[in-house]
Amino acid sequence: MRLCFYLKNFSLVNIGNIALPGFPLLLAPMEDVSDPPFRIVCKNNGADLLYTEFISSEGLIRDAIKCRRKLDIFDEERPVGIQLFGGDEESLALAAKIVEIVNPDLLDINFGCPVKKVACKGAGAGVLKDIDLMVRLTEACVKATNIPVTVKTRLGWDEQTKNIEEVAERLQDVGIKALTIHGRTRSQMYKGEADWSLIGKIKNNPRIHIPVFGNGDINSPQKALEYKNRYGVDGIMIGRAAIDYPWIFREIKHYLLSGELHPAPTVEERVAVCKKHLRKSIEWKGASRGVFEMRHHYMNYFKGLPNIKEFKSRLVQLTGYEEIAEVLDEIKIYYKGIEIAQMEIELVNYHEHCSL
Ligand SMILES: Cc1cc2nc3c(=O)[nH]c(=O)nc-3n(C[C@H](O)[C@H](O)[C@H](O)COP(=O)(O)O)c2cc1C
């Protein structure tokens, strides 16, 4: 019975030669966030497909060594996609060739980044103003590589130019293998609520046969199920909610399969995930940066525990793995057996706080 339900609702989703489990959950590409340590944490907690943060095609060509770090991918995170942005056909095609060296499972093109330094230089969401250019850029990339090419974009440049329906058909025609749509325009940045109605319309367009993934504002299992049913998308991409709470992926999966809410992670689990994230951070970034960049994650991992601030202020002063692990073990003992209530995941308007 359960198997029939699963097969009916969750048949495999193929992106080129990559077969993803039914109704895959994708970790969004996020600048300065979606690095290998964070990606692995999300993968371990149910994310089916991961993306690197965006990488400038021009930057990659000019200074491949500096950007090389951003190309680091590891077998344990596969399938993983590398995301590029750029506004010049030749550069994008050349960057696609460079990316082939590290053999990602797919190559994603960013036509959605709204920040001035990208969009106003004719890349990212800037390309939404010129669909012919977008098609040429995409085609150049598809022709340059044998890796499946996917695109992530927004509804359009502004309220008056929501051209995503034309975009979807034309990009499919030049060979992309999947499309992810963030339900906002460029002018909206991160304001207001994501509007998924056009995403649903594209999914239901009989001309469209590639997978269509919806993105924007998913922060609970209930919302994921509601949007799955209402808009019929092939899967969901999650960004900000995962930063706060990487367990969102497994909780959505559990809810979709059983209709029941997965209990929030225990303190033991939180400590284990935090330690792993820290270890991976140190391995990949080196001791000093690895520890430093973990500091903003502590509060997220232990949100909801009474008086956790005292532990947090100790954690952020420490610099070595062993001493941090000791405090984490103290947290485990201090809060042992405490049930942590499910909390609503707040969706921060990152645009106000960082460059995106
Ligand atoms: C800190 C941050 C960095 C981001 N960097 C990228 C990026 O490199 N490439 C990209 O396509 N989108 C980027 N985005 C947009 C996300 O991928 C996603 O489309 C957006 O956050 C909406 O999804 P959400 O509501 O689940 O967060 C970024 C978002 C945030 C919050």
The ligand as an SDF file (V2000), in Angstrom:
LIG
                    3D

 31 33  0  0  0  0  0  0  0  0999 V2000
   22.9830   34.2370    1.6560 C   0  0  0  0  0  0  0  0  0  0  0  0
   22.3890   33.9070    0.3190 C   0  0  0  0  0  0  0  0  0  0  0  0
   23.2190   33.7100   -0.7810 C   0  0  0  0  0  0  0  0  0  0  0  0
   22.6710   33.3720   -2.0260 C   0  0  0  0  0  0  0  0  0  0  0  0
   23.5070   33.0910   -3.0700 N   0  0  0  0  0  0  0  0  0  0  0  0
   23.0030   32.6180   -4.2510 C   0  0  0  0  0  0  0  0  0  0  0  0
   23.8470   32.1290   -5.2890 C   0  0  0  0  0  0  0  0  0  0  0  0
   25.0780   32.1050   -5.1770 O   0  0  0  0  0  0  0  0  0  0  0  0
   23.2370   31.6610   -6.4170 N   0  0  0  0  0  0  0  0  0  0  0  0
   21.8770   31.6510   -6.5750 C   0  0  0  0  0  0  0  0  0  0  0  0
   21.3720   31.1850   -7.6090 O   0  0  0  0  0  0  0  0  0  0  0  0
   21.0650   32.0990   -5.5990 N   0  0  0  0  0  0  0  0  0  0  0  0
   21.5930   32.5560   -4.4440 C   0  0  0  0  0  0  0  0  0  0  0  0
   20.7430   32.9040   -3.4260 N   0  0  0  0  0  0  0  0  0  0  0  0
   19.2910   32.7410   -3.6000 C   0  0  0  0  0  0  0  0  0  0  0  0
   18.8400   31.3530   -3.0960 C   0  0  0  0  0  0  0  0  0  0  0  0
   19.4450   30.3340   -3.8640 O   0  0  0  0  0  0  0  0  0  0  0  0
   17.3030   31.2060   -3.1640 C   0  0  0  0  0  0  0  0  0  0  0  0
   16.8980   31.3550   -4.4930 O   0  0  0  0  0  0  0  0  0  0  0  0
   16.5780   32.2350   -2.3190 C   0  0  0  0  0  0  0  0  0  0  0  0
   17.1790   32.3640   -1.0450 O   0  0  0  0  0  0  0  0  0  0  0  0
   15.0930   31.8870   -2.1590 C   0  0  0  0  0  0  0  0  0  0  0  0
   14.9370   30.6290   -1.5450 O   0  0  0  0  0  0  0  0  0  0  0  0
   14.5590   30.4740    0.0370 P   0  0  0  0  0  0  0  0  0  0  0  0
   13.3270   31.2820    0.2720 O   0  0  0  0  0  0  0  0  0  0  0  0
   14.3890   29.0190    0.2400 O   0  0  0  0  0  0  0  0  0  0  0  0
   15.7280   31.0540    0.7840 O   0  0  0  0  0  0  0  0  0  0  0  0
   21.2670   33.2780   -2.1870 C   0  0  0  0  0  0  0  0  0  0  0  0
   20.4480   33.4940   -1.0800 C   0  0  0  0  0  0  0  0  0  0  0  0
   20.9770   33.7910    0.1510 C   0  0  0  0  0  0  0  0  0  0  0  0
   20.0550   33.9810    1.3160 C   0  0  0  0  0  0  0  0  0  0  0  0
  1  2  1  0
  2  3  1  0
  2 30  2  0
  3  4  2  0
  4  5  1  0
  4 28  1  0
  5  6  2  0
  6  7  1  0
  6 13  1  0
  7  8  2  0
  7  9  1  0
  9 10  1  0
 10 11  2  0
 10 12  1  0
 12 13  2  0
 13 14  1  0
 14 15  1  0
 14 28  1  0
 15 16  1  0
 16 17  1  0
 16 18  1  0
 18 19  1  0
 18 20  1  0
 20 21  1  0
 20 22  1  0
 22 23  1  0
 23 24  1  0
 24 25  2  0
 24 26  1  0
 24 27  1  0
 28 29  2  0
 29 30  1  0
 30 31  1  0
M  END
$$$$
